[in-house]
Amino acid sequence: MAPSSLLMTLLKPTVTPNFWSQTAWALLRAVLGIMMVHNGLDKFADIESFTHGYVEVIGLPFPIFFSYLAALTETVAAPLVAIGFLTRPAAFGLFGTMCVAMYHHILVAGLNLPYLELSAIYAASFLFFVVNGAGLFSTDALIANWLDASSLSTQAKQLMRLEKAYQAPSAEQKQANVANS
């Protein structure tokens, strides 16, 4: 394998819905959802403490309401993300919750990265799923496929065209381009 070919393999983005990228996508989604559930359960376990320690500190109105809303979002939306059902709205709710958590951390500790890192990683990960959806190995994809099979095939064709645009031209294509010039 030529060094430039190896470099292209390492640097070229994955734009096709291949098995390994979709498996990693589903694994990330499942881990995020499963790990986030405990945050909501911890809030429900001692809602008063969470309200006083977090929500009142940032000055939100109706702190007990927003405490229950955060706990409910994390308890309900996280399993939805894990199984890939209604992933975009669920991830959006969790993204919002993590943005509020980041705001709290900044108010309390400034831009202290060790204090901010977990909520920032969660927020970025949930934003990924808001933008990209659940992936092909998800309940959302099964339902979408059931509702409209032609829609997914059109999307796959668009992805294949995009992949071709990123592929390095072969020696024959280079010669044809030179001949056409």
N, CA and C of each residue as an Amber inpcrd file, in Angstrom:
protein
   543
   0.8500000  -1.1730000   0.0000000   0.0000000   0.0000000   0.0000000
   0.8950000   1.2350000   0.0000000   0.6770000   2.1250000  -0.9370000
   1.4740000   3.3460000  -1.0540000   1.1910000   4.2610000   0.1350000
   2.2100000   5.0640000   0.5350000   2.0100000   5.9700000   1.6710000
   0.8380000   6.9400000   1.4650000   0.6610000   7.4330000   0.2430000
  -0.4500000   8.3620000   0.0060000  -1.7950000   7.6510000   0.1130000
  -1.8310000   6.3770000  -0.2930000  -3.0620000   5.5960000  -0.1770000
  -3.3930000   5.3290000   1.2900000  -2.3720000   5.0140000   2.0800000
  -2.5600000   4.8050000   3.5040000  -3.0520000   6.0890000   4.1720000
  -2.4440000   7.2070000   3.7820000  -2.8450000   8.5010000   4.3290000
  -4.2930000   8.8190000   3.9670000  -4.6850000   8.5320000   2.7260000
  -6.0740000   8.7640000   2.3050000  -7.0220000   7.8930000   3.1280000
  -6.6370000   6.6550000   3.3730000  -7.4780000   5.7510000   4.1620000
  -7.6590000   6.2790000   5.5790000  -6.5990000   6.8220000   6.1540000
  -6.6690000   7.3450000   7.5120000  -7.4630000   8.6480000   7.6140000
  -7.3740000   9.4820000   6.5880000  -7.9550000  10.8180000   6.6730000
  -9.3470000  10.9560000   6.0650000  -9.6890000  10.0990000   5.1230000
 -10.9600000  10.2340000   4.4200000 -12.1240000   9.9710000   5.3700000
 -13.1100000  10.8750000   5.4280000 -14.2500000  10.6350000   6.3180000
 -15.1230000   9.4960000   5.8180000 -15.7770000   8.8330000   6.7410000
 -16.7220000   7.7810000   6.3930000 -18.0570000   8.4400000   6.0730000
 -18.4930000   8.3260000   4.8500000 -19.7540000   8.9510000   4.4640000
 -20.7980000   7.9370000   4.0390000 -20.4170000   6.6730000   3.9890000
 -21.3940000   5.6470000   3.6440000 -21.8780000   4.9720000   4.9160000
 -23.1080000   4.5520000   4.9240000 -23.6170000   3.8680000   6.1140000
 -23.1140000   2.4310000   6.1840000 -21.8080000   2.2570000   6.4380000
 -21.2580000   0.8980000   6.4970000 -21.4820000   0.2740000   7.8740000
 -21.3080000  -1.0140000   7.9450000 -21.6030000  -1.7850000   9.1460000
 -20.8350000  -1.2870000  10.3660000 -19.5170000  -1.0670000  10.2220000
 -18.7010000  -0.7140000  11.3890000 -18.9810000   0.6880000  11.9000000
 -19.1560000   1.6500000  11.0080000 -19.4540000   3.0070000  11.4820000
 -20.8250000   3.0490000  12.1470000 -21.7870000   2.3310000  11.5850000
 -23.1230000   2.3130000  12.1750000 -23.1520000   1.5390000  13.4990000
 -22.3080000   0.5300000  13.6180000 -22.2050000  -0.2120000  14.8810000
 -21.6270000   0.6950000  15.9620000 -20.5800000   1.4410000  15.6270000
 -19.9830000   2.3730000  16.5940000 -20.9920000   3.4470000  16.9870000
 -21.7540000   3.9180000  16.0180000 -22.7780000   4.9340000  16.2580000
 -23.8200000   4.3970000  17.2470000 -24.2840000   3.1810000  17.0190000
 -25.2850000   2.5680000  17.9030000 -24.7060000   2.3160000  19.2940000
 -23.4530000   1.8970000  19.3660000 -22.8060000   1.6630000  20.6490000
 -22.6890000   2.9670000  21.4440000 -22.2720000   4.0350000  20.7860000
 -22.1860000   5.3370000  21.4430000 -23.5570000   5.7610000  21.9650000
 -24.5670000   5.6020000  21.1470000 -25.9320000   5.9840000  21.5290000
 -26.3890000   5.1890000  22.7540000 -26.1380000   3.8880000  22.7520000
 -26.5590000   3.0330000  23.8670000 -25.8120000   3.3830000  25.1530000
 -24.5100000   3.5720000  25.0650000 -23.7160000   3.9020000  26.2560000
 -24.1560000   5.2470000  26.8280000 -24.3240000   6.2460000  25.9780000
 -24.7670000   7.5580000  26.4530000 -26.1100000   7.4740000  27.1650000
 -27.0490000   6.7900000  26.5400000 -28.3760000   6.6770000  27.1380000
 -28.3650000   5.9490000  28.4630000 -27.6560000   4.8340000  28.5070000
 -27.6040000   4.0400000  29.7460000 -26.9060000   4.8120000  30.8620000
 -25.8050000   5.4890000  30.5400000 -25.0640000   6.2300000  31.5560000
 -25.8380000   7.4470000  32.0680000 -26.6680000   8.0440000  31.2190000
 -27.3800000   9.2590000  31.6120000 -28.5600000   8.9660000  32.5380000
 -29.1390000   7.7850000  32.4620000 -30.3260000   7.4660000  33.2700000
 -30.0570000   7.6620000  34.7610000 -28.8870000   7.2830000  35.2240000
 -28.6190000   7.3850000  36.6660000 -28.6580000   8.8290000  37.1480000
 -28.3260000   9.7940000  36.2810000 -28.3860000  11.1990000  36.6920000
 -29.8120000  11.6030000  37.0470000 -30.7670000  11.1950000  36.2140000
 -32.1660000  11.5070000  36.5050000 -32.6550000  10.7960000  37.7530000
 -32.2630000   9.5270000  37.9190000 -32.6810000   8.7820000  39.1080000
 -32.0880000   9.3940000  40.3790000 -30.8390000   9.8730000  40.3070000
 -30.2240000  10.5390000  41.4630000 -30.9730000  11.8180000  41.8200000
 -31.4150000  12.5490000  40.8170000 -32.1750000  13.7720000  41.0800000
 -33.5000000  13.4400000  41.7550000 -34.2020000  12.4410000  41.2540000
 -35.4770000  12.0420000  41.8610000 -35.2810000  11.5540000  43.3000000
 -34.1550000  10.9110000  43.5740000 -33.8970000  10.3660000  44.9080000
 -33.8260000  11.4590000  45.9680000 -33.3130000  12.6300000  45.6000000
 -33.2260000  13.7470000  46.5530000 -33.4430000  15.0540000  45.8010000
 -34.6730000  15.2590000  45.3820000 -34.9990000  16.4200000  44.5430000
 -34.7650000  17.7370000  45.2750000 -35.0150000  17.7670000  46.5780000
 -34.8160000  18.9990000  47.3610000 -33.3450000  19.4140000  47.3520000
 -32.4710000  18.4460000  47.5670000 -31.0380000  18.7350000  47.5750000
 -30.5790000  19.2380000  46.2140000 -31.0500000  18.5880000  45.1320000
 -30.6930000  19.0450000  43.7890000 -31.2110000  20.4610000  43.5410000
 -32.4250000  20.7300000  43.9780000 -33.0190000  22.0570000  43.7960000
 -32.1800000  23.1260000  44.4760000 -31.8230000  22.8840000  45.7330000
 -31.0430000  23.8790000  46.4910000 -29.6030000  23.9830000  45.9890000
 -29.0030000  22.8680000  45.6520000 -27.5900000  22.8620000  45.2780000
 -27.3080000  23.2990000  43.8490000 -28.2960000  23.1580000  42.9670000
 -28.0370000  23.4370000  41.5540000 -28.9820000  24.4620000  40.9510000
 -30.2690000  24.2100000  41.0410000 -31.2310000  25.0400000  40.3080000
 -31.3600000  26.4270000  40.9200000 -31.4400000  26.5100000  42.2430000
 -31.5450000  27.8290000  42.8800000 -30.2710000  28.6460000  42.6800000
 -29.1270000  27.9760000  42.6010000 -27.8390000  28.6570000  42.4340000
 -27.7950000  29.4490000  41.1290000 -28.3940000  28.9170000  40.0680000
 -28.3380000  29.6220000  38.7840000 -29.5030000  30.5940000  38.6030000
 -30.4160000  30.6350000  39.5500000 -31.4600000  31.6440000  39.5490000
 -32.6470000  31.3710000  38.6380000 -32.8990000  30.1160000  38.3170000
 -34.0770000  29.8140000  37.4970000 -35.3450000  30.0370000  38.3140000
 -36.3880000  30.5730000  37.6810000 -37.6580000  30.6820000  38.4050000
 -38.2560000  29.2810000  38.5800000 -39.1250000  29.1190000  39.5350000
 -39.7900000  27.8380000  39.8000000 -38.7620000  26.7020000  39.8990000
 -37.8420000  26.8000000  40.8310000 -36.7370000  25.8310000  40.8930000
 -37.1950000  24.3820000  41.0810000 -38.2220000  24.1320000  41.8640000
 -38.6540000  22.7450000  42.0670000 -39.2240000  22.1740000  40.7700000
 -39.9470000  23.0130000  40.0000000 -40.4890000  22.5770000  38.7040000
 -39.3550000  22.1960000  37.7610000 -38.3500000  23.0650000  37.6650000
 -37.2370000  22.7830000  36.7560000 -36.3850000  21.6110000  37.2340000
 -36.3370000  21.3760000  38.5320000 -35.6330000  20.2020000  39.0510000
 -36.3280000  18.9240000  38.5970000 -37.6550000  18.8950000  38.7400000
 -38.4090000  17.7240000  38.2800000 -38.3250000  17.5790000  36.7640000
 -38.3370000  18.6870000  36.0490000 -38.2340000  18.6330000  34.5910000
 -36.8870000  18.0390000  34.1610000 -35.8150000  18.4590000  34.7990000
 -34.4900000  17.9090000  34.4820000 -34.4360000  16.4200000  34.7910000
 -34.9500000  16.0310000  35.9600000 -34.9320000  14.6130000  36.3440000
 -35.7790000  13.7830000  35.3820000 -36.9440000  14.2950000  35.0230000
 -37.8230000  13.5690000  34.0980000 -37.1890000  13.4560000  32.7150000
 -36.5930000  14.5370000  32.2460000 -35.9290000  14.5080000  30.9370000
 -34.8360000  13.4520000  30.9160000 -34.0060000  13.4320000  31.9450000
 -32.8940000  12.4840000  31.9780000 -33.3800000  11.0440000  32.1660000
 -34.4780000  10.8580000  32.8590000 -34.9820000   9.5090000  33.1140000
 -35.7480000   8.9380000  31.9290000 -36.4580000   9.7970000  31.2030000
 -37.2690000   9.3240000  30.0740000 -36.5020000   9.4070000  28.7530000
 -35.8310000  10.5210000  28.5070000 -35.1680000  10.7210000  27.2170000
 -33.9280000   9.8490000  27.0500000 -33.2080000   9.5790000  28.1210000
 -31.9790000   8.7810000  28.0050000 -32.2490000   7.3620000  27.4880000
 -33.2510000   6.6470000  28.0140000 -33.5340000   5.3250000  27.4260000
 -34.0090000   5.4180000  25.9730000 -34.7080000   6.5020000  25.6230000
 -35.1250000   6.6840000  24.2300000 -33.9090000   6.8090000  23.3170000
 -32.9140000   7.5620000  23.7620000 -31.6750000   7.6830000  22.9840000
 -30.9910000   6.3150000  22.9020000 -30.9490000   5.5990000  24.0040000
 -30.2690000   4.2960000  24.0270000 -30.8550000   3.3230000  23.0110000
 -32.1760000   3.2930000  22.8760000 -32.7950000   2.3640000  21.9170000
 -33.0020000   2.9970000  20.5390000 -32.7010000   4.2860000  20.4360000
 -32.8200000   4.9520000  19.1430000 -34.2600000   5.2080000  18.7360000
 -35.1030000   5.5750000  19.6780000 -36.5060000   5.8720000  19.3920000
 -36.7770000   7.3350000  19.7270000 -37.3080000   8.0730000  18.7570000
 -37.5110000   9.5280000  18.9020000 -36.2020000  10.1830000  19.3390000
 -35.1400000   9.7780000  18.6980000 -33.7940000  10.1460000  19.1290000
 -33.5330000  11.6360000  19.0600000 -33.9140000  12.2780000  17.9710000
 -33.6180000  13.7120000  17.8570000 -34.2910000  14.5280000  18.9550000
 -35.6060000  14.4040000  19.1760000 -36.1940000  15.2040000  20.2660000
 -35.6610000  14.8100000  21.6470000 -35.4220000  13.5240000  21.8740000
 -34.8850000  13.0880000  23.1640000 -33.4840000  13.6530000  23.3720000
 -32.6470000  13.5780000  22.3490000 -31.2790000  14.1040000  22.4550000
 -31.2990000  15.6250000  22.6150000 -32.2680000  16.2820000  21.9930000
 -32.3770000  17.7410000  22.1450000 -32.6930000  18.1080000  23.5940000
 -33.6030000  17.3800000  24.2210000 -33.9060000  17.6300000  25.6330000
 -32.6930000  17.4100000  26.5170000 -31.9630000  16.3410000  26.2510000
 -30.7630000  16.0520000  27.0370000 -29.6540000  17.0640000  26.7620000
 -29.5480000  17.5120000  25.5280000 -28.5780000  18.5570000  25.1860000
 -28.8870000  19.8260000  25.9840000 -30.1590000  20.1990000  26.0430000
 -30.5560000  21.3810000  26.8160000 -30.2330000  21.2300000  28.2880000
 -30.4960000  20.0620000  28.8400000 -30.1870000  19.8020000  30.2450000
 -28.6860000  19.9260000  30.4970000 -27.8790000  19.4100000  29.5770000
 -26.4240000  19.4870000  29.7450000 -25.9070000  20.9160000  29.5660000
 -26.5610000  21.7040000  28.7200000 -26.1720000  23.1190000  28.5840000
 -26.4320000  23.8710000  29.8840000 -27.5650000  23.5910000  30.5450000
 -27.8480000  24.2060000  31.8430000 -26.8190000  23.7450000  32.8730000
 -26.4610000  22.4670000  32.8300000 -25.4340000  21.9570000  33.7500000
 -24.0930000  22.6650000  33.5190000 -23.7430000  22.8750000  32.2550000
 -22.4920000  23.5820000  31.9500000 -22.5500000  25.0180000  32.4760000
 -23.6960000  25.6670000  32.3090000 -23.8790000  27.0310000  32.8170000
 -23.6810000  27.0490000  34.3360000 -24.2510000  26.0700000  35.0270000
 -24.0870000  25.9680000  36.4750000 -22.6080000  25.8190000  36.8360000
 -21.9000000  24.9280000  36.1310000 -20.4890000  24.6980000  36.4240000
 -19.6670000  25.9620000  36.1990000 -19.9700000  26.7110000  35.1530000
 -19.2310000  27.9520000  34.8750000 -19.5070000  28.9890000  35.9520000
 -20.7800000  29.1030000  36.3820000 -21.1120000  30.0500000  37.4520000
 -20.3910000  29.7140000  38.7480000 -20.3250000  28.4460000  39.0710000
 -19.7590000  28.0170000  40.3440000 -18.2350000  27.9950000  40.3250000
 -17.6460000  27.4790000  39.2400000 -16.1940000  27.2580000  39.2370000
 -15.4630000  27.9710000  38.1060000 -16.1390000  28.8000000  37.3310000
 -15.4860000  29.4390000  36.1930000 -15.2080000  28.4130000  35.1090000
 -14.2330000  28.6920000  34.2890000 -13.8860000  27.7620000  33.2050000
 -12.9090000  26.6960000  33.6970000 -13.3090000  26.0070000  34.7320000
 -12.5230000  24.9340000  35.3190000 -12.8300000  23.6570000  34.5470000
 -11.9110000  23.2460000  33.6730000 -12.1670000  22.1290000  32.7710000
 -12.4990000  20.8100000  33.4710000 -11.8100000  20.4270000  34.5420000
 -12.1990000  19.1690000  35.1890000 -13.6500000  19.1810000  35.6910000
 -14.1230000  20.3460000  36.1000000 -15.4940000  20.4710000  36.5880000
 -16.4930000  20.4570000  35.4290000 -16.0730000  20.9840000  34.2840000
 -16.9550000  21.1200000  33.1130000 -16.9670000  19.9130000  32.1820000
 -15.9300000  19.1110000  32.2170000 -15.7030000  18.1540000  31.1420000
 -16.8290000  17.1520000  30.9160000 -17.3760000  16.5540000  31.9440000
 -18.3840000  15.5200000  31.7380000 -19.6500000  16.0940000  31.0950000
 -20.1290000  17.2190000  31.6080000 -21.3360000  17.8030000  31.0180000
 -21.0690000  18.2910000  29.5990000 -19.8500000  18.7620000  29.3190000
 -19.5150000  19.2080000  27.9570000 -19.4610000  18.0250000  26.9930000
 -18.9080000  16.9030000  27.4440000 -18.8570000  15.7050000  26.5970000
 -20.2670000  15.1910000  26.3280000 -21.0870000  15.1440000  27.3660000
 -22.4790000  14.7440000  27.1800000 -23.1930000  15.6940000  26.2020000
 -23.0250000  16.9990000  26.4060000 -23.7020000  17.9760000  25.5410000
 -23.2830000  17.8020000  24.0820000 -21.9930000  17.6710000  23.8350000
 -21.5050000  17.4990000  22.4600000 -22.0250000  16.1960000  21.8530000
 -22.0610000  15.1450000  22.6440000 -22.5490000  13.8590000  22.1400000
 -24.0410000  13.9150000  21.8130000 -24.8150000  14.5300000  22.6910000
 -26.2490000  14.6430000  22.4110000 -26.5070000  15.5610000  21.2220000
 -25.7020000  16.6040000  21.0700000 -25.8310000  17.4670000  19.8960000
 -25.5590000  16.6750000  18.6160000 -24.5990000  15.7720000  18.6630000
 -24.3180000  14.9070000  17.5190000 -25.5830000  14.1650000  17.0940000
 -26.2990000  13.6030000  18.0590000 -27.5070000  12.8420000  17.7320000
 -28.6760000  13.7450000  17.3470000 -28.7100000  14.9780000  17.8520000
 -29.7320000  15.9370000  17.4020000 -29.5310000  16.2100000  15.9100000
 -28.2980000  16.4210000  15.5120000 -27.9860000  16.7610000  14.1260000
 -28.0890000  15.5430000  13.2030000 -27.5640000  14.4040000  13.6240000
 -27.4340000  13.2440000  12.7400000 -28.5060000  12.1750000  12.8970000
 -29.2800000  12.2330000  13.9480000 -30.2650000  11.1880000  14.1810000
 -29.6250000   9.9590000  14.7920000 -30.4080000   8.8870000  14.8580000
 -29.9990000   7.6970000  15.6020000 -29.0780000   6.7640000  14.8330000
 -29.0370000   6.8610000  13.5220000 -28.2420000   5.9270000  12.7300000
 -29.1090000   4.7990000  12.1980000 -28.4890000   3.9230000  11.4220000
 -29.2410000   2.8640000  10.7590000 -29.6590000   1.7360000  11.6900000
 -28.9100000   1.4970000  12.7720000 -29.2520000   0.4310000  13.7030000
 -30.0520000   1.0160000  14.8620000 -31.2680000   1.4260000  14.5850000
 -32.0950000   2.0850000  15.5950000 -33.5700000   1.8080000  15.3360000
 -34.3490000   2.0620000  16.3440000 -35.7980000   1.9450000  16.2140000
 -36.3110000   2.9880000  15.2340000 -35.7450000   4.1930000  15.2760000
 -36.1390000   5.2480000  14.3300000 -35.9730000   4.7840000  12.8860000
 -34.8390000   4.1600000  12.5830000 -34.5760000   3.6950000  11.2130000
 -35.5550000   2.5920000  10.8150000 -35.8720000   1.7040000  11.7460000
 -36.8490000   0.6520000  11.4500000 -38.2090000   1.2500000  11.1100000
 -38.6280000   2.2260000  11.8950000 -39.9290000   2.8520000  11.6620000
 -39.9100000   3.6420000  10.3590000 -38.8340000   4.3960000  10.1360000
 -38.7250000   5.1650000   8.8910000 -38.7290000   4.2420000   7.6830000
 -38.0330000   3.1250000   7.7760000 -37.9970000   2.1540000   6.6850000
 -39.3890000   1.5670000   6.4490000 -40.0870000   1.2720000   7.5120000
 -41.4380000   0.7330000   7.4100000 -42.3820000   1.7530000   6.7870000
 -42.2420000   3.0280000   7.1780000 -43.1360000   4.0650000   6.6620000
 -42.8640000   4.4080000   5.2050000 -41.5770000   4.4500000   4.8430000
 -41.2570000   4.8740000   3.4820000 -39.9110000   4.3180000   3.0560000
 -39.9140000   3.1470000   2.4840000 -38.6830000   2.4880000   2.0630000
 -37.9640000   3.2790000   0.9770000 -38.6940000   3.9470000   0.1110000
 -38.0520000   4.6860000  -0.9780000 -37.2570000   5.8810000  -0.4660000
 -37.6500000   6.4520000   0.6420000 -36.9400000   7.5920000   1.2110000
 -35.5290000   7.1980000   1.6160000 -35.3680000   6.0390000   2.2660000
 -34.0440000   5.5990000   2.6950000 -33.1640000   5.2320000   1.5060000
 -33.7760000   4.6640000   0.4460000 -32.9540000   4.3090000  -0.7060000
 -32.4570000   5.5700000  -1.4090000 -33.2680000   6.6170000  -1.4420000
 -32.8280000   7.8850000  -2.0170000 -31.6850000   8.4620000  -1.2010000
 -31.8050000   8.3880000   0.1200000 -30.7470000   8.8980000   0.9970000
 -29.4540000   8.0990000   0.7820000 -29.5580000   6.8010000   0.6360000
 -28.3690000   5.9700000   0.4190000 -27.6940000   6.3490000  -0.9010000
 -28.4870000   6.6130000  -1.9530000 -27.9110000   7.0220000  -3.2370000
 -27.1880000   8.3550000  -3.1000000 -27.7630000   9.2870000  -2.3370000
 -27.1000000  10.5790000  -2.1360000 -25.7830000  10.3880000  -1.3960000
 -25.7470000   9.5020000  -0.3940000 -24.5160000   9.2360000   0.3360000
 -23.4570000   8.6080000  -0.5590000 -23.8900000   7.7190000  -1.4570000
 -22.9350000   7.0870000  -2.3780000 -22.3250000   8.1290000  -3.3150000
 -23.1320000   9.0760000  -3.7970000 -22.5940000  10.1350000  -4.6560000
 -21.6040000  10.9940000  -3.8930000 -21.9140000  11.2840000  -2.6320000
 -21.0100000  12.0770000  -1.8050000 -19.6950000  11.3420000  -1.5770000
 -19.7700000  10.0320000  -1.3470000 -18.5520000   9.2510000  -1.1610000
 -17.6800000   9.3000000  -2.4050000 -18.2830000   9.1850000  -3.5790000
 -17.5130000   9.2350000  -4.8220000 -16.7900000  10.5630000  -4.9750000
 -17.4150000  11.6380000  -4.4860000 -16.7840000  12.9500000  -4.5630000
 -15.5290000  13.0150000  -3.7010000 -15.4740000  12.2320000  -2.6020000
 -14.3210000  12.2410000  -1.7100000 -13.2520000  11.2320000  -2.0930000
 -13.5680000  10.3050000  -2.9760000 -12.5980000   9.2860000  -3.3410000
 -11.4850000   9.8880000  -4.1950000 -10.2890000   9.3900000  -3.9680000
  -9.1560000   9.8320000  -4.7820000  -9.3390000   9.2900000  -6.1920000
  -9.0610000  10.1100000  -7.1940000  -9.2200000   9.6140000  -8.5650000
  -8.1900000   8.5290000  -8.8700000  -8.6240000   7.5480000  -9.6420000
  -7.7170000   6.4640000 -10.0340000  -6.7570000   6.9800000 -11.1030000
  -5.7430000   6.1850000 -11.4230000  -4.7590000   6.5640000 -12.4480000
  -5.4550000   6.7600000 -13.7940000  -6.4430000   5.9090000 -14.1080000
  -7.1730000   6.0340000 -15.3690000  -7.9650000   7.3340000 -15.4280000
  -8.5820000   7.7050000 -14.2950000  -9.3270000   8.9610000 -14.2490000
  -8.4110000  10.1550000 -14.4050000  -7.2050000  10.0720000 -13.7970000
  -6.2390000  11.1510000 -13.9300000  -5.8130000  11.3240000 -15.3770000
  -5.5570000  10.1780000 -16.0610000  -5.1770000  10.2350000 -17.4760000
  -6.3060000  10.8150000 -18.3140000  -7.5440000  10.4380000 -18.0190000
  -8.6800000  10.9610000 -18.7680000  -8.8270000  12.4650000 -18.5380000
  -8.5840000  12.9160000 -17.3100000  -8.6570000  14.3480000 -17.0140000
  -7.5820000  15.1260000 -17.7580000  -6.3480000  14.5350000 -17.8240000
  -5.2430000  15.1820000 -18.5410000  -5.5700000  15.2400000 -20.0290000
  -6.1170000  14.1620000 -20.5760000  -6.4640000  14.1130000 -21.9960000
  -7.5560000  15.1100000 -22.3500000  -8.4880000  15.3550000 -21.4320000
  -9.5740000  16.2900000 -21.6640000  -9.1250000  17.7430000 -21.5400000
  -7.9700000  17.9730000 -20.9100000  -7.5050000  19.3550000 -20.7040000
  -6.9060000  19.9610000 -21.9140000
